[in-house]
Amino acid sequence: MLGKFSFCSSFRSRSFSRHLLPRNPFLLTNFLMLIFIAACSSGTNNGSGPDFSQEPAPDSPLLGSWEGAGCEISAGSSRNNFLTFNPDGTVELTFRNFARTNCSSLAYTDTAFAVFSEGEERELSDGRTIRELDFARLAGRLVTPTSADSVQSFNLTATCGFTDWQINVSREVQTCPTGLLEVDAQLFDVAQIYNITDDYFLSFGNELIFSAEQRPTQLTPIPSHVRQLEAEEGFPADVLGFWRVSGTSFFYELRSNTILVEYLPSETQTDCFNVTVSATRALPNNEYSAPGTQSIMILPTQNGITFVTSAGNTLLEPAAPVLPVDLIPCASLPGG
């Protein structure tokens, strides 16, 4: 089936497939979450960590909100994360927890807080500039149920010791014995690096390090976050939605913030799909790309949309009546 259309067959043999559509983005999502679980574990500096006395520069490129470009899938649910860097030197990491296994149908959010500090810059061998970045914890978490089902569940189970949760009403908690919050690792500081490409793609270091002396020296292979866009800067309305590659069981979902979700049937498991969430950037002339990749053009047509590449054109038709939630991610199954 792969040979019958150009998009998947051509990109799978090129760098575009390996980077824009990475085969296992959930490892990166877990890695970023570990960073902030650790960063939100203790506010004490043990003497060997970074100095947090200096606020970030008012023109720091980190300032603003960043959409997580991955989706961590488990049995019956999923989550991603959202970062906000503030001018006062604080950073918020919001874990967005979903009732569906494709990061849709938001159930509740859990926000952790830290302070951040930036250090020296240097250039990597590939020409990219990295800058030192450190985190230290601020106490407390903010939990917000965002659906009627989650409110009912929270109250029935006395989540975090409370039985009066309300929809879209946040509650500050220090600990949560029911296991809703991630178990905080007993670590002091996180020493990181970061790179921002095109003022849009955010990458962190490829290791979880808690000592400034052993700070990472290389970046993760793909960006983990993208700068939050205004709606009009994302995919246009006539290409947003859920599409099937004509004549196949390959599906693509085009979401806001130019997030592309790929659903490919597993080659080793039955009746499940490998789900990949990736971030692209809008370029002129209806083209989209990511660092180190070839661009593709996405055009609306009378019967759907067309992916236009140097290898040829691929027609995608509306996937209805099939919906994204009808496709079972292999990662949600036992052993997945």
Phi, psi and chi 1 to 4 in degrees:
 res  aa     phi    psi   chi1   chi2   chi3   chi4
   1 MET       -  -32.5 -169.5   69.7   71.3      -
   2 LEU   -60.4  -34.4  -75.1  176.2      -      -
   3 GLY   -75.1   -6.1      -      -      -      -
   4 LYS   -88.5   -6.8  -66.7 -173.9  177.4 -179.4
   5 PHE  -144.6  154.1   59.6   97.5      -      -
   6 SER   -83.5  -28.4   61.0      -      -      -
   7 PHE   -61.8  -57.9  177.6   76.6      -      -
   8 CYS   -71.3  -41.2  -68.0      -      -      -
   9 SER   -67.1  -39.7   59.3      -      -      -
  10 SER   -74.8  -41.6   64.4      -      -      -
  11 PHE   -73.5  -27.9  -76.7  167.6      -      -
  12 ARG   -68.7  -21.1 -156.2  167.9  -52.4  -78.4
  13 SER   -97.7    4.6   64.3      -      -      -
  14 ARG  -123.6  170.8  -61.0  171.9 -175.4  -97.4
  15 SER   -64.6  -23.5   61.7      -      -      -
  16 PHE   -57.0  -45.0 -167.7  101.0      -      -
  17 SER   -66.2  -36.1  174.8      -      -      -
  18 ARG   -75.7  -24.4  -65.7 -164.9  -61.2  -86.4
  19 HIS  -110.8  -52.8  -63.9  -75.1      -      -
  20 LEU   -69.9  -34.2 -178.6   55.9      -      -
  21 LEU  -120.0   69.7  -55.0  178.1      -      -
  22 PRO   -65.0  147.0   24.3  -32.9      -      -
  23 ARG   -72.8  -28.1  -55.9  -46.4  -31.9  151.0
  24 ASN  -139.3   75.9 -167.1   -7.7      -      -
  25 PRO   -74.0  -13.7   30.5  -36.1      -      -
  26 PHE   -71.3  -26.2  -46.8  121.7      -      -
  27 LEU   -61.5  -40.5  -65.5  178.3      -      -
  28 LEU   -68.4  -40.6 -178.4   61.3      -      -
  29 THR   -60.8  -46.5  -57.3      -      -      -
  30 ASN   -60.8  -40.5  -73.1  -31.0      -      -
  31 PHE   -60.1  -47.3  168.8   71.8      -      -
  32 LEU   -64.0  -36.7  -95.9  -63.5      -      -
  33 MET   -67.6  -38.0  -70.4 -179.9  175.5      -
  34 LEU   -61.1  -39.1  -82.2  172.9      -      -
  35 ILE   -55.0  -46.1  -72.5  177.2      -      -
  36 PHE   -86.0  -23.9  -80.7   86.9      -      -
  37 ILE   -61.3  -43.4  -68.5  166.1      -      -
  38 ALA   -68.7  -41.9      -      -      -      -
  39 ALA   -65.1  -25.7      -      -      -      -
  40 CYS  -102.5   30.8  -63.5      -      -      -
  41 SER  -102.5  -30.5  -60.2      -      -      -
  42 SER  -158.4  143.8  172.2      -      -      -
  43 GLY  -100.5   10.2      -      -      -      -
  44 THR   -92.0  131.4  -56.5      -      -      -
  45 ASN   -91.4  125.0 -165.4  -44.5      -      -
  46 ASN   -88.4    8.3   62.7    2.6      -      -
  47 GLY    97.3  -22.4      -      -      -      -
  48 SER  -105.7   -2.7   62.5      -      -      -
  49 GLY   -92.5 -168.8      -      -      -      -
  50 PRO   -76.8  168.6   27.1  -34.3      -      -
  51 ASP   -98.8  119.8  177.5    9.9      -      -
  52 PHE  -103.1   20.5  -67.8   95.3      -      -
  53 SER   -78.6  -16.7   60.6      -      -      -
  54 GLN  -105.4  126.3 -175.4  176.1   -0.6      -
  55 GLU   -73.5  156.3  -68.4 -175.5   -3.0      -
  56 PRO   -65.0  156.8   24.3  -34.7      -      -
  57 ALA   -63.0  145.0      -      -      -      -
  58 PRO   -62.8  -18.2   20.6  -31.9      -      -
  59 ASP  -106.5   21.9   58.7  -10.9      -      -
  60 SER   -56.7  133.2  169.4      -      -      -
  61 PRO   -68.1  -12.2   24.4  -34.1      -      -
  62 LEU   -75.5  -24.5  -76.3  169.9      -      -
  63 LEU   -59.0  135.4  -62.8 -178.2      -      -
  64 GLY   121.5 -168.2      -      -      -      -
  65 SER  -110.5  143.8  -62.6      -      -      -
  66 TRP  -131.8  126.0  -60.9   85.7      -      -
  67 GLU   -84.5  128.1  176.1   94.5   16.9      -
  68 GLY   -65.1  134.7      -      -      -      -
  69 ALA   -97.8   15.6      -      -      -      -
  70 GLY  -127.3  178.7      -      -      -      -
  71 CYS  -145.5  117.6  180.0      -      -      -
  72 GLU   -91.1  119.2 -178.0 -172.9   24.5      -
  73 ILE  -108.0  135.4  -62.9  173.4      -      -
  74 SER  -135.3 -176.8   59.5      -      -      -
  75 ALA   -65.8  112.9      -      -      -      -
  76 GLY    82.4   -2.6      -      -      -      -
  77 SER  -156.5  178.0   63.5      -      -      -
  78 SER  -161.3  171.0   57.0      -      -      -
  79 ARG  -159.2  157.9   70.2  176.1 -175.9  176.6
  80 ASN  -139.2 -171.1   62.4   14.2      -      -
  81 ASN  -138.7  161.5   65.8   78.0      -      -
  82 PHE  -138.0  128.7 -169.6   85.2      -      -
  83 LEU  -110.3  140.4  -77.8  168.1      -      -
  84 THR  -132.3  118.0  -60.2      -      -      -
  85 PHE   -98.9  125.7  -70.4   87.4      -      -
  86 ASN  -105.5  152.8  -60.0  -50.4      -      -
  87 PRO   -61.5  -21.7  -23.6   33.8      -      -
  88 ASP   -83.4    5.9   63.7   -2.3      -      -
  89 GLY    90.3    5.7      -      -      -      -
  90 THR   -95.8  156.6   59.6      -      -      -
  91 VAL  -135.3  139.6   57.7      -      -      -
  92 GLU  -114.6  131.2  -56.6  166.3   24.7      -
  93 LEU  -115.2  113.7  170.5   69.2      -      -
  94 THR  -104.0  115.9  -62.7      -      -      -
  95 PHE   -82.0  119.2  -61.3   92.0      -      -
  96 ARG  -101.2  115.1  -60.9 -172.4  -65.9 -166.7
  97 ASN  -104.2  128.3  -60.5  -87.6      -      -
  98 PHE  -114.9  149.6  -59.9   90.0      -      -
  99 ALA   -79.7  -16.9      -      -      -      -
 100 ARG  -103.1  164.7  -55.2  -74.5 -170.2  175.5
 101 THR   -92.4   13.5   54.6      -      -      -
 102 ASN  -126.4   30.7   66.1  -24.1      -      -
 103 CYS    56.5   49.6  -75.6      -      -      -
 104 SER  -137.7  160.4   65.9      -      -      -
 105 SER    67.2   74.1 -171.7      -      -      -
 106 LEU   -60.9  131.4 -173.9   64.9      -      -
 107 ALA  -104.7  -48.9      -      -      -      -
 108 TYR  -161.1  160.7   68.9   93.2      -      -
 109 THR  -119.1  153.6   62.8      -      -      -
 110 ASP  -137.9  113.6  164.8   21.0      -      -
 111 THR  -109.5  127.5  -59.5      -      -      -
 112 ALA  -106.6  157.7      -      -      -      -
 113 PHE  -128.8  145.7  -56.2   91.2      -      -
 114 ALA  -151.4  170.0      -      -      -      -
 115 VAL  -107.1  150.9  -67.6      -      -      -
 116 PHE  -128.5  153.8   71.9  100.9      -      -
 117 SER  -141.6  141.2  177.2      -      -      -
 118 GLU  -109.4  149.1  -61.0  177.3   74.4      -
 119 GLY  -125.7 -138.7      -      -      -      -
 120 GLU   -73.6  156.4  -64.2 -179.5   -4.7      -
 121 GLU  -106.6  151.9  -73.0 -173.8  -12.9      -
 122 ARG  -155.5  165.4   59.9 -177.4  177.5  -85.5
 123 GLU  -106.0  135.3 -171.5  172.9  -63.4      -
 124 LEU   -80.7  167.8  -62.4  177.7      -      -
 125 SER   -64.3  -23.2   58.0      -      -      -
 126 ASP   -87.6    5.3   60.8    9.1      -      -
 127 GLY    94.1   -9.5      -      -      -      -
 128 ARG   -78.4  148.6  -71.8 -179.2  -65.3  174.8
 129 THR   -98.5  131.0  -61.2      -      -      -
 130 ILE  -113.9  153.1   59.2  172.4      -      -
 131 ARG  -131.0  142.5 -173.6  167.6 -175.4  176.3
 132 GLU   -67.3  142.1  -64.0  175.2   -8.7      -
 133 LEU  -146.7  128.9  174.6   66.1      -      -
 134 ASP  -129.1  150.0  -60.2  -66.3      -      -
 135 PHE  -126.9  146.6  -59.8   96.1      -      -
 136 ALA  -143.7  148.3      -      -      -      -
 137 ARG   -70.3  146.9 -179.5 -159.5 -171.7 -141.8
 138 LEU  -115.6  136.9  -67.6  174.7      -      -
 139 ALA   -65.9  152.3      -      -      -      -
 140 GLY    96.7  151.8      -      -      -      -
 141 ARG  -131.3  153.7  -55.6  -75.9  -84.3  -91.5
 142 LEU  -118.6  116.8 -155.4   62.4      -      -
 143 VAL  -111.1  132.7  178.6      -      -      -
 144 THR  -135.3  108.4  -50.6      -      -      -
 145 PRO   -71.5  136.8   23.0  -28.8      -      -
 146 THR  -120.6    8.9   56.2      -      -      -
 147 SER  -142.7  156.6   70.7      -      -      -
 148 ALA   -62.5  -37.0      -      -      -      -
 149 ASP   -64.2  -41.3  -73.4  -16.7      -      -
 150 SER   -69.2  -37.2   60.4      -      -      -
 151 VAL   -59.9  -46.8  167.5      -      -      -
 152 GLN   -61.2  -43.4 -178.2 -179.9   34.5      -
 153 SER   -65.1  -45.0  175.6      -      -      -
 154 PHE   -58.4  -44.7  -79.5   17.1      -      -
 155 ASN   -71.3  -37.6  -72.5  -29.1      -      -
 156 LEU   -65.4  -34.6  -75.2  174.2      -      -
 157 THR   -99.9    6.0   58.2      -      -      -
 158 ALA    49.9   50.8      -      -      -      -
 159 THR   -56.8  130.3  -65.7      -      -      -
 160 CYS    58.5   19.7  -60.0      -      -      -
 161 GLY    87.6    7.1      -      -      -      -
 162 PHE  -115.1  146.9  -58.9  104.6      -      -
 163 THR  -124.4   16.3   57.5      -      -      -
 164 ASP  -126.5   37.5   57.9  -11.4      -      -
 165 TRP   -63.7  147.8  -68.0   93.4      -      -
 166 GLN  -132.5  151.5  -60.0  176.7   53.4      -
 167 ILE   -65.2  133.4 -169.8  168.3      -      -
 168 ASN    61.2   20.2  -66.9  -34.9      -      -
 169 VAL  -109.8  118.8  175.6      -      -      -
 170 SER   -80.5  148.5  -58.5      -      -      -
 171 ARG  -132.7  130.6  172.1  159.4  -96.2  147.0
 172 GLU   -85.1  131.0 -174.5  176.0   -4.6      -
 173 VAL  -131.4  147.4  -61.0      -      -      -
 174 GLN   -94.0  -42.9  -62.8  -60.7  -40.9      -
 175 THR  -137.3  162.0   60.2      -      -      -
 176 CYS  -140.9   92.3 -168.6      -      -      -
 177 PRO   -66.5  -13.5   23.8  -33.5      -      -
 178 THR   -78.9   -7.6   61.6      -      -      -
 179 GLY    93.0    7.0      -      -      -      -
 180 LEU   -62.5  -45.1  172.7   64.6      -      -
 181 LEU   -84.5  154.9  -54.2 -176.2      -      -
 182 GLU   -61.9  141.8  -67.8  -70.0  -28.9      -
 183 VAL   -69.0  121.5  177.1      -      -      -
 184 ASP   -73.2  125.7  -75.8  -21.1      -      -
 185 ALA   -70.7  145.4      -      -      -      -
 186 GLN   -86.0   73.8  -64.0  -55.1  -53.9      -
 187 LEU  -128.4  156.4  -60.5  166.1      -      -
 188 PHE   -97.4  -61.2  -66.6  100.9      -      -
 189 ASP  -129.5  153.2  -57.2  -49.2      -      -
 190 VAL  -118.3  124.2  174.8      -      -      -
 191 ALA  -103.4  120.0      -      -      -      -
 192 GLN  -130.2  176.4 -104.4  -58.4  -37.4      -
 193 ILE  -133.8  162.5   57.6  173.6      -      -
 194 TYR  -150.4  161.2   77.3   90.4      -      -
 195 ASN  -140.7  139.5  166.4  -91.6      -      -
 196 ILE  -118.7  122.0  -62.6  175.7      -      -
 197 THR  -104.8  131.1  -59.1      -      -      -
 198 ASP    58.8   26.4  -62.0  -29.4      -      -
 199 ASP    55.1   30.4 -166.9   36.4      -      -
 200 TYR  -143.8  -48.8 -176.1   69.2      -      -
 201 PHE   -92.5  124.3  -64.2   98.8      -      -
 202 LEU  -109.2  124.6  173.5   60.1      -      -
 203 SER  -122.2  143.5  -60.1      -      -      -
 204 PHE  -109.4  177.8  -70.2  108.5      -      -
 205 GLY   -68.0  158.2      -      -      -      -
 206 ASN   -89.2    9.8   63.9  -15.3      -      -
 207 GLU  -136.2  153.0  -63.3  179.5   86.0      -
 208 LEU   -97.1  107.4 -176.8   60.5      -      -
 209 ILE  -125.3  141.1  -59.8  -65.2      -      -
 210 PHE  -117.5   15.7  -48.3  103.1      -      -
 211 SER  -134.4  131.7  165.3      -      -      -
 212 ALA   -62.5  -29.3      -      -      -      -
 213 GLU   -69.6  -22.0  -68.9   76.5   14.8      -
 214 GLN  -115.3   26.6  -63.3  177.4  -50.2      -
 215 ARG   -52.6  143.0 -174.2 -176.8  -54.4  -81.7
 216 PRO   -55.8  151.7  -21.7   31.5      -      -
 217 THR  -117.8   -7.8   58.4      -      -      -
 218 GLN  -128.4  154.7  -61.3  -63.1  -40.2      -
 219 LEU   -92.2  160.6  -62.4  166.6      -      -
 220 THR   -63.7  155.1   51.6      -      -      -
 221 PRO   -62.8  -31.2  -21.5   32.6      -      -
 222 ILE  -129.6  153.6   58.1  174.3      -      -
 223 PRO   -63.1  148.2  -19.4   31.4      -      -
 224 SER  -100.8  -21.5   63.2      -      -      -
 225 HIS  -141.2  157.5  -66.9   75.5      -      -
 226 VAL  -129.4  149.3  -68.6      -      -      -
 227 ARG   -63.1  135.8 -166.5  179.6  -67.5  -80.1
 228 GLN   -64.1  132.6 -172.8 -179.1   30.3      -
 229 LEU  -104.1  155.7  -64.3  173.9      -      -
 230 GLU   -69.1  151.3  -60.6  -66.2  -24.3      -
 231 ALA   -54.7  -38.9      -      -      -      -
 232 GLU   -71.7  -10.4   59.2  -89.6   18.1      -
 233 GLU   -93.8   -5.4  -62.7 -179.6   73.3      -
 234 GLY   -89.3 -157.9      -      -      -      -
 235 PHE   -60.9  137.2  -72.3  125.1      -      -
 236 PRO   -65.6  157.5   20.3  -29.8      -      -
 237 ALA   -58.5  -31.5      -      -      -      -
 238 ASP   -79.9   -2.7   50.0    7.3      -      -
 239 VAL  -118.4  -11.8  -56.3      -      -      -
 240 LEU   -61.7  148.0  -80.9  172.1      -      -
 241 GLY   128.5 -163.4      -      -      -      -
 242 PHE  -116.4  125.8 -168.7   47.6      -      -
 243 TRP  -132.1  150.6  -51.2   92.0      -      -
 244 ARG  -115.7  134.0 -178.6 -156.0  -58.4  -96.4
 245 VAL   -65.1  123.0  176.0      -      -      -
 246 SER   -51.4  127.6 -176.0      -      -      -
 247 GLY    79.1   11.3      -      -      -      -
 248 THR  -133.7 -179.1   76.2      -      -      -
 249 SER  -109.6   31.8  -64.8      -      -      -
 250 PHE  -102.3  128.3  -67.0   77.7      -      -
 251 PHE  -123.5  148.2  -62.9   86.4      -      -
 252 TYR  -134.8  132.2  -69.9   86.8      -      -
 253 GLU  -114.0  122.7 -175.4 -179.0    3.7      -
 254 LEU  -102.6  114.0  -80.5   66.9      -      -
 255 ARG  -107.7  176.1  -63.8 -174.7  176.9 -178.4
 256 SER   -62.4  164.0   60.9      -      -      -
 257 ASN    63.6   24.2 -140.4   58.7      -      -
 258 THR    52.2   40.6   61.3      -      -      -
 259 ILE   -88.9  128.3  -59.8  -66.6      -      -
 260 LEU  -112.4  126.7  176.0   67.6      -      -
 261 VAL  -113.7  125.4 -172.6      -      -      -
 262 GLU  -107.9  131.2  177.7 -171.5   51.7      -
 263 TYR  -119.2  105.4  -58.9   79.3      -      -
 264 LEU  -115.6  133.3  -61.8 -175.0      -      -
 265 PRO   -59.1  138.4  -15.6   26.0      -      -
 266 SER   -66.3  141.1  171.4      -      -      -
 267 GLU   -88.3   -8.0  -62.5  178.1   -2.9      -
 268 THR  -121.9  -17.7   58.8      -      -      -
 269 GLN  -120.8  157.6  -64.9  176.3  -96.2      -
 270 THR   -97.0  136.3  -55.8      -      -      -
 271 ASP    59.9   35.6  -61.9  -32.2      -      -
 272 CYS  -142.8  165.5   70.2      -      -      -
 273 PHE  -125.5  142.5  -71.6   76.3      -      -
 274 ASN   -83.1  119.1  -66.6  -42.5      -      -
 275 VAL  -106.0  125.1 -179.8      -      -      -
 276 THR  -124.5  123.9  -59.3      -      -      -
 277 VAL  -105.0  125.3 -178.7      -      -      -
 278 SER  -136.9  152.3  -54.9      -      -      -
 279 ALA  -103.6  136.7      -      -      -      -
 280 THR  -120.3  173.0   69.5      -      -      -
 281 ARG  -127.7  133.5  178.2  173.3  175.5   79.0
 282 ALA   -72.7  131.8      -      -      -      -
 283 LEU  -113.9  173.3  -55.6  173.1      -      -
 284 PRO   -63.2  161.5  -23.4   34.2      -      -
 285 ASN    63.1   37.4  -57.8  -42.6      -      -
 286 ASN    63.1   26.3  -60.6  -52.5      -      -
 287 GLU  -101.7  153.8  -67.2 -170.3    1.9      -
 288 TYR  -139.6  144.9  -58.7   86.0      -      -
 289 SER  -158.7  177.7 -173.5      -      -      -
 290 ALA  -142.5  164.2      -      -      -      -
 291 PRO   -54.4  131.6  -26.9   35.6      -      -
 292 GLY    74.2   16.7      -      -      -      -
 293 THR  -121.8  164.1   69.8      -      -      -
 294 GLN   -78.0  149.8  -64.3 -179.0   -4.0      -
 295 SER   -86.2  156.2   64.6      -      -      -
 296 ILE  -124.3  153.3   63.2  170.7      -      -
 297 MET  -104.6  134.7 -176.0  179.2  -67.0      -
 298 ILE  -119.3  116.2  -57.2  177.9      -      -
 299 LEU  -122.8  134.6  -60.5  174.7      -      -
 300 PRO   -70.9  143.6   25.4  -32.1      -      -
 301 THR  -128.6  177.5   63.4      -      -      -
 302 GLN   -63.1  -32.8 -176.0  175.5   -2.2      -
 303 ASN  -111.3    6.7  -60.8  -44.5      -      -
 304 GLY   162.1 -130.7      -      -      -      -
 305 ILE  -137.2  162.6   61.1  174.2      -      -
 306 THR  -127.2  130.6  -62.0      -      -      -
 307 PHE   -89.2  120.7  -74.0  160.9      -      -
 308 VAL  -110.0  122.0 -179.7      -      -      -
 309 THR  -131.0  174.0   75.1      -      -      -
 310 SER   -65.3  -20.8   59.0      -      -      -
 311 ALA   -88.7   -9.4      -      -      -      -
 312 GLY   139.1 -173.3      -      -      -      -
 313 ASN  -109.6  147.2  -60.1  -13.0      -      -
 314 THR  -129.9  124.3  -60.2      -      -      -
 315 LEU   -87.2  131.5  175.1   64.8      -      -
 316 LEU  -117.4  132.7  -72.4   81.3      -      -
 317 GLU  -111.0  159.4   57.5 -166.0   19.0      -
 318 PRO   -54.6  135.3  -26.2   35.6      -      -
 319 ALA   -82.1  -16.3      -      -      -      -
 320 ALA   -52.8  140.8      -      -      -      -
 321 PRO   -83.2   -0.6   32.6  -36.5      -      -
 322 VAL   -69.4  136.3  178.2      -      -      -
 323 LEU  -115.3  157.1  -59.8  173.6      -      -
 324 PRO   -54.7  -36.9  -26.5   34.8      -      -
 325 VAL   -71.8  -10.9  -64.8      -      -      -
 326 ASP   -79.0  -15.6  -64.2  -31.0      -      -
 327 LEU   -94.7  125.8  -52.6 -178.9      -      -
 328 ILE   -88.0  116.8  -60.2  173.1      -      -
 329 PRO   -68.6  135.5  -18.2   32.1      -      -
 330 CYS   -60.2  -31.0  -61.5      -      -      -
 331 ALA   -66.4  -16.9      -      -      -      -
 332 SER   -87.9   -7.3   69.2      -      -      -
 333 LEU   -92.3  155.8  -58.9  176.0      -      -
 334 PRO   -54.6  129.7  -26.1   35.0      -      -
 335 GLY    80.7    0.7      -      -      -      -
 336 GLY   -78.0      -      -      -      -      -
